[in-house]
Amino acid sequence: MDSPSTQNGAFGEQAELAIGAKGPDIAAIDPSSPQRFLNRERSWLQFNKRVLEEAENVRNPVLERLRFLSISASNLDEFFMVRVAGLVGQVREGITQLSQEGLSPSQQLEMVNKAAQELMLEQQQCWQKLGPLMEEQGVHLLSPGALDDQDLKWLEKKFLSEIFPVLTPLAVDPAHPFPFIPNQGFVLCFDLKRKKREEYYSALLPVPQKVPRFMRLPTRETLDNGLPVVRYVALERVIEQFLDKIFPGYKLRAKGAFRILRDSDVELEEEAEDLVRLFENMLQRRRRGDVIRLKIDSHTSDYLQDMVRQSLGVRSRDMVKVDGLLGLSQINEMIPADRPDLQFEPYEPRLPERLSEHGGNSFSAIAAKDILIHHPYESFDVVVQYLQQAARDPDVLAIKQTLYRTSKQSPIVDALIAAAEAGKNVTAVVELKARFDEEANIRLARSLERAGVNVVYGFVDYKTHAKLSLVVRKEGKKTRSYVHIGTGNYHAVTARLYTDLSLFTANEAVARDAAKVFNYVTGYAQPDDLKHLTVAPLTMREDFYRLIDKEIAFAKSGKPASIWAKMNSLVDGGMIDKLYQASQAGVQIDLIVRGICCLRPGVPGLSENIRVKSIVGRFLEHSRIACFGNGKPMPNKEAKVYIGSADWMPRNLNRRVEIMCPILNATVLGQVLDQIMVANLNDEAQSWNMLPDGSYQRQPLPSDPKNAFNVHQYFMTHPSLSGRGAAIEYNAPELLHPSSKRLKRKGKKNNSNKNSNSKNKT
């Protein structure tokens, strides 16, 4: 029998090669010391730095690099609007309570400001590199001074017809107090002098948020391949070019620009008679939140800088001078659809074979056997069709559905409305507290209510974050329930960008559990006898503790013991301590944590059996999976595998309604464990290894980087495994094959792409 430290089967030996990178030596840490945890905010900044690194990654097409830079900047904006705003509020209120790693709010704020400043500098440096690369490929950001008369005439006409009418210049003087600037407002500021007399005044010119930031000029030439040379001009440069149209009779003495971020977190009152009205009011308050960050163009005159800062009531430490382009989050506007050569090759998700075998009938396919859909490689249309069929099917009696985030013109919402209008009993649990989607959710809730859907807003003090759908159908003299459980939102757009899992099952016990979860959310009927689902905040923490304790017991008895888990964030101190306890007992733990990780891996005496990696690439890793070896080497057919909506964070385990569902079908378990998890653990091309001090190192690549195993590319190029049963084993490339000898032999050459074009042997 293999010992716990070497029993990881197909992945075990490879792990030492793939994610066994050594960082700086770190001294042993007392298991009771706060130093055993890493700071959450610092870890998030590390994640956003990995996103920024993809903008530096020369293997990515240049416009995809631009997109990653935009995402990094947008992420940082939201970080300030929510997380930094929270720290600022704690400091303002004199709160001195220490975080789990032993830092006060003021200490965290000082650390965050310093690290964020460095990150913003790196973002600007990245932008300076990308500009020339884009120009080499025929995508230009030009100043009006670089345009000829023909372009200037076109630009002036465009300005007068489309931009000038929506501009509102605002004087700043005793008769015109400094105006309110909305969150993420971008404003030009000017110091002006009347041309014919000695009159001076300051003026602001808010840049309209609904107008594109970058104006595209008419195409005038093409490249050798026939594709257009694309030219843009920044909106602020256009406005400055025609400033005399806005301020006739005035001479410009000085100019500048600034952008603000406001506190966008909202606090929920304990009691609210009308939850919808409460959130409508909160959205108004958000628009007027405190200024958390003032970013000002470094070329802005000292006088204008002081005027803006003092008028906004911003402290010097909260003002940042930007030597570069303000509002980097908007540069994704310079990714033209007609230059696909500079972007990732288009990818169209596949439809699972199982549905085709059943003529597209969702209920027939699910009744035959559980189905797992792997987004975005397999189409989200499967979920949409499931609900559309339920809406049309005269035998469907009821539909129950959670909605946390969804898309505009959502086909999911349309299907629920159609079902209600067809006379079915439809219940929708709409989460109003989905940050930054509250307004959209209020609108869809109103639409659902008008159609006759029973709309429920869940708990006042908990978010309903579970991804759950239940369809009750009359079949003969009985009824049968069909369940969908997801790791991602019911959002058709993000389902093409996020990696998530959708599980469809007609298992009676799972369906009963799902019905009880809905009863809990809609009527506070707390379930006390769930058979399969683990539910937060009721049972999930204890259930996962119990599963980890079983692995600890296996390790202590000399049996194989291992945990594989994949999630977005790992913050919860209790879960981290339980993993530390397991590591010290000899359990081998391999974690794929995309974002925040407050656990320190590889610390002697604390976590030497824990390895953590992060995957950042073309798709956003979003699925939550937890796997427990159950006394046998991983992967194995008797492992306990769960998928669902919960990260291991205090909010998910304590303050949200979440579900995790066990995989009960052998075929689906093989897909999740032998395919999805093993592929993620073996990824080289997009992986970062976490070091004990909380920093990350990019995964070392093979001598020929083209041979680096890329998990996203693998799933894009291999056909659906849904419904194939034992055929999974034959379809798997040798790298991922659970019985592969290649990975068991330490130091054996890794031919990860050897079978990338292997034919389906079924």
TAVENCOR-V320836 format. One line per field, one symbol per residue. ss: DSSP state (H for helix, E for strand, C for the rest). Layout:
ss: ???
This chain:
ss: CCCHHHCCHHHHHHHHHHCCCCCCCCCCCCCCCHHHECCHHHHHHHHHHHHHHHHHCCCCCHHHHHHHHHHHHHHHHHHHHHHHHHHHHHHHCCCCCCCCCCCCHHHHHHHHHHHHHHHHHHHHHHHHHHHHHHHHCCEEEECHHHCCHHHHHHHHHHHHHHHHHHCCEEEEECCECCCCCCCCCEEEEEEEEECCCCCEEEEEEECCCCCCCEEECCCCCECCCCCECEEEEEHHHHHHHCHHHHCCCEEEEEEEEEEEEECCCCCCCCCCCCHHHHHHHHHHHHHCCCEEEEEEECCCCHHHHHHHHHHHCCCHHHEEEECCCCCHHHHHHHCCCCCHHHCCCCCCCECCHHHHHCCCCHHHHHHHCCEEEEECCECCHHHHHHHHHHHHCCCEEEEEEEECCCCCCCHHHHHHHHHHHCCCEEEEEECCCCCCCHHHHHHHHHHHHHCCCEEECCCCCCEECCCEEEEEEEECCEEEEEEEEECCCCCCCHHHCEEEEEEEECCHHHHHHHHHHHHHHHHCCCCCCCCCCEEECCCHHHHHHHHHHHHHHHHHCCCCCEEEEEECCECCHHHHHHHHHHHHHCCEEEEEECCCECECCCCCCCCCCEEEEEECCCCEECCEEEEECCCCCCCCCCCEEEEECCCECHHHHHCEEEEEEECCCHHHHHHHHHHHHHHHHHCCCCEEEECCCCCEEECCCCCCHHHCCCHHHHHHHCCCCCCCCCHHHHHCCCCCCCCCCCCCCCCCCCCCCCCCCCCCCC
